[in-house]
Amino acid sequence: MQLISGFTSFLRSGWLRSVAPALVGAMLALASPQAHAQSPFSPAIKVNQDIITWYELTQRQQMLIALGAPGATEDEVRDALIDDRLRRQVMREAGIEAAPEDIELGIDEFAARGQLSTDQFLQLLADEGVDRETVRDFVADQLSWRDYVSARFLSQARPSEEEINRALGEAGGGGLQVLLSEIIIPVNPQTVAQAELLAQEISQLQGFDTFSSAATQYSAAATRDNGGRLDWLNLSDLPPALQPVVLGLKDGDITQPLSLPNAIALFQMRGIREVAAGTTRFSEIDYAIYNLPGGRSAETLARAARLREDIDTCDDLYGVAQGQPPEVLQRIQASPSEIPRDIALELAKLDLNEVSTTLTRNNGQTLLFLMLCTRTRELGEDTSRTDVANALTQQRLAAFAESLLAQLRAEANIVEQ
């Protein structure tokens, strides 16, 4: 289990996300019948002047199975190896090759992610029929491609000061938006230990479909009906403490479990983009909370749904709460950094006068009828310029790499057996 967990962490690391996105999750579900009819070292695929052998296909299959990578079709594994060859060809022409000591360090890190020594890691793979050279070539390709992409495109990928300003929503320019999926797992004192274990398992998932299935099954957020998928959000609308965490994610990455009052949250990155219109930052958020007893019971949720239909603005809640104890209704004005993280996350999803009924308090016994009233505009400095610059650079490097690989494929002479 440690080996599987470590490999999935490596798959989500910056190395593979920028250098081999087609490989993530690739695995032969069954050995190809044709492979058994061929000599192991006879050609299975010809990519321009290079050959992929049946032995390499089998080795890749055995390695991915041993590492616990999610299953995929034979065609996807073939595609991944074709991409590997195309990358090798351009790197060979450029004279870029990972240094032996860097490769050894890469293998060491690979093993360490599974909490294993390098010898233990390689022996486990050897027991499954995977040669050391297969592992070495795999790691070397990722390191070399990272270096090649950086050397070729880094100067183009670095954002200017003006572009960073726009990404921060300053200077009247554009901004960054993120496309996330979410899972909100409700907890109480009796279920917190079980929920924490479940959240850790979810954080190790691979692929968008698996995360979406988990959201449908476990999430308490309204987005569970859509597989946890959120619409595009302005980065500046997210809680300040979460912004650098989100910026550090690559497509498909999942955050570590985030502790919230009465809940645990996980987010998966599905995309990041620059937008032309400014993503305004806010100095103050005005919101209302109407507390409903009964938690997430069917009766309370139905009452919340009726209340949502009956009101139009936050001010209407004063009439609803009339004659009740003062603590039933809270009207709060606070800076983004002062708002509890779970409430800030929900507010980031709302337009003015929209409502969320995802959150609870009092160990799940009180449902929060949360409504966004107003936002006060102001430029902010909460997100580090370095974080934004790094996110933009990595996004652009990945785009350059994908575009180059698509061009190489279009120009290649590929013959499959």
Residue pairs with C-beta under 8 A, 6 or more apart in sequence:
2 114
2 115
2 116
3 66
3 67
3 68
3 114
3 116
3 121
3 124
4 67
4 68
4 114
4 204
5 113
5 114
5 204
6 110
6 111
6 112
6 113
6 114
6 115
6 116
7 67
7 68
7 69
7 110
7 113
7 114
8 68
8 69
8 204
8 205
8 206
9 113
9 204
10 16
10 109
10 110
10 113
11 24
11 25
11 69
11 206
12 206
12 250
12 252
12 253
12 254
14 250
14 394
15 106
15 142
15 143
15 146
16 23
16 24
16 142
17 24
17 250
17 251
17 252
17 253
17 398
18 146
18 149
18 250
18 394
18 397
18 398
18 401
19 87
19 141
19 142
19 145
19 146
19 149
19 401
20 80
20 83
20 84
20 87
20 141
20 142
20 145
21 251
21 398
21 402
22 76
22 79
22 80
22 83
23 80
23 83
23 84
24 69
24 206
24 207
24 252
25 69
25 70
25 71
25 72
25 76
25 206
25 207
26 60
26 64
26 69
26 72
26 76
26 77
26 79
26 80
27 61
27 64
27 65
27 69
27 70
27 71
27 72
27 77
28 57
28 60
28 61
28 64
28 65
28 72
28 74
28 77
29 71
29 72
29 73
29 74
30 74
31 58
31 61
32 54
32 57
32 74
34 417
35 44
35 54
35 57
35 58
38 44
38 54
38 417
39 54
40 53
40 54
40 55
40 58
41 53
41 54
41 55
42 53
42 54
43 51
43 52
43 53
43 417
44 52
44 53
44 54
44 56
44 57
44 78
44 416
44 417
45 51
45 52
45 78
45 81
45 82
45 85
45 414
45 415
45 416
45 417
46 52
46 413
46 414
46 415
46 416
47 82
47 85
47 86
47 89
47 412
47 413
47 414
48 85
48 86
48 89
48 412
48 413
48 414
49 89
50 85
50 88
50 89
52 81
52 82
52 85
56 81
56 134
57 77
57 78
57 81
59 129
59 130
59 131
59 134
60 77
60 80
60 81
60 134
61 77
62 128
62 129
62 130
63 125
63 128
63 130
63 134
63 135
63 138
64 77
65 128
66 124
66 125
66 128
66 130
67 125
69 206
70 206
70 207
70 210
78 416
82 409
82 412
82 414
83 405
83 409
84 141
86 405
86 408
86 409
86 412
87 141
87 144
87 145
87 148
87 405
87 408
88 141
88 144
89 408
90 148
90 404
90 408
91 97
91 144
91 145
91 148
94 148
94 151
94 152
96 144
96 147
96 148
96 151
97 140
97 144
98 106
98 139
98 140
98 143
98 144
98 147
102 143
103 136
103 139
103 140
103 143
106 139
106 140
106 142
106 143
107 118
107 121
107 122
107 135
107 136
107 139
108 118
110 121
110 135
110 139
111 117
111 118
111 120
111 121
111 122
114 121
116 124
122 132
122 135
125 132
125 134
125 135
126 132
145 401
149 397
149 400
149 401
149 404
150 397
152 400
152 404
153 396
153 397
153 400
153 401
154 393
154 397
156 396
156 400
157 392
157 393
157 396
157 397
157 400
158 389
158 393
159 167
159 388
159 389
159 392
159 393
159 396
162 171
162 173
163 274
163 392
164 385
164 388
164 389
164 392
165 171
165 173
166 173
166 174
166 175
166 274
166 278
167 174
167 175
167 176
167 235
167 274
167 388
167 391
167 392
168 175
168 176
168 236
168 281
168 379
168 383
168 385
168 388
169 175
169 234
169 236
169 278
169 279
169 280
169 281
169 379
170 379
172 278
173 276
173 278
174 274
174 275
174 276
174 277
174 278
174 279
175 234
175 235
175 236
175 274
175 275
175 277
175 278
175 279
176 234
176 235
176 236
176 247
176 272
176 273
176 274
176 275
176 279
176 388
176 391
176 392
177 232
177 233
177 234
177 235
177 272
177 273
177 274
177 275
177 279
178 232
178 233
178 235
178 238
178 246
178 269
178 271
178 272
179 230
179 231
179 232
179 233
179 269
179 270
179 271
179 272
179 273
180 230
180 233
180 246
180 267
180 268
180 269
180 270
181 208
181 211
181 212
181 215
181 223
181 227
181 228
181 229
181 230
181 267
181 268
181 270
182 215
182 219
182 221
182 223
182 228
182 230
182 265
182 266
182 267
182 268
182 345
183 199
183 202
183 211
183 214
183 215
183 218
183 219
183 221
183 228
183 265
183 266
183 267
184 219
184 220
184 221
184 260
184 263
184 264
184 265
184 358
185 195
185 198
185 199
185 218
185 219
185 220
185 263
185 264
185 265
185 266
186 195
186 220
186 262
186 263
186 296
186 360
186 364
187 195
187 196
187 262
187 263
187 264
187 364
188 262
188 363
188 364
189 363
195 264
196 257
196 264
198 218
199 257
199 264
199 266
200 257
202 211
202 214
202 218
202 254
202 257
202 266
203 254
203 255
203 256
203 257
203 266
204 254
205 211
205 214
205 254
206 252
207 252
208 252
208 268
208 270
211 227
211 228
211 254
211 268
212 227
212 228
212 229
213 227
214 228
215 221
215 223
215 224
215 227
215 228
215 229
216 224
216 225
216 227
216 228
218 224
219 228
220 263
220 296
220 358
221 228
221 358
222 356
222 357
222 358
223 229
223 230
228 268
229 270
230 349
231 349
232 271
232 273
233 348
233 349
234 279
234 280
234 348
235 243
235 246
235 247
235 279
235 383
236 243
236 279
236 280
236 281
236 282
236 380
236 383
237 279
237 282
237 347
237 348
238 246
238 344
238 345
238 348
239 336
239 337
239 339
239 341
239 344
239 345
239 348
240 336
240 337
240 380
240 382
240 383
241 337
241 341
242 258
242 341
242 344
242 345
243 382
243 383
243 387
244 383
244 384
244 387
245 255
246 255
246 267
246 269
247 272
247 383
247 387
247 388
247 390
247 391
248 387
248 391
249 255
249 267
249 268
249 269
250 269
250 394
250 398
251 269
251 270
251 271
251 398
252 268
252 269
252 270
253 268
253 269
254 266
254 267
254 268
255 265
255 266
255 267
255 268
256 266
257 264
257 265
257 266
258 264
258 265
258 266
258 267
258 341
260 340
260 341
260 342
260 345
261 340
261 342
261 359
261 361
262 342
262 359
262 360
262 361
262 363
262 364
263 342
263 359
263 360
265 342
265 345
272 391
272 395
274 392
280 377
281 377
281 378
281 379
281 380
281 382
282 336
282 375
282 376
282 377
282 378
282 380
283 335
283 376
283 377
283 378
283 380
284 333
284 334
284 335
284 375
284 376
284 378
285 333
285 334
285 335
285 336
285 339
285 344
285 347
285 372
285 374
285 375
285 376
286 314
286 331
286 332
286 333
286 372
286 373
286 374
286 375
286 376
287 314
287 331
287 332
287 339
287 343
287 347
287 370
287 371
287 372
287 373
288 314
288 317
288 329
288 330
288 331
288 332
288 370
288 371
288 373
289 329
289 330
289 332
289 343
289 368
289 369
289 370
289 371
290 307
290 317
290 320
290 321
290 328
290 329
290 368
290 369
290 371
291 327
291 328
291 329
291 330
291 361
291 366
291 367
291 368
291 369
292 300
292 303
292 304
292 366
292 367
292 368
292 369
293 300
293 365
293 366
293 367
294 300
294 303
294 365
294 366
294 367
295 360
295 362
295 364
295 365
295 366
295 367
296 360
296 364
296 367
300 367
301 357
301 367
304 355
304 357
304 367
304 369
305 357
307 320
307 369
308 355
308 357
308 369
310 316
310 320
311 317
311 320
312 353
313 353
313 373
314 331
314 353
314 371
314 372
314 373
317 329
317 331
317 371
318 329
320 329
321 328
321 329
331 373
332 339
336 344
336 380
336 382
337 382
339 347
342 359
343 359
343 368
343 370
346 356
346 358
346 359
346 370
347 356
347 370
347 372
349 356
350 356
350 370
350 371
350 372
351 372
352 372
352 373
352 374
352 375
353 371
353 372
353 373
354 371
354 372
355 369
355 370
355 371
356 368
356 370
356 371
357 367
357 368
357 369
357 370
358 370
359 367
359 368
359 370
360 366
360 367
360 368
361 368
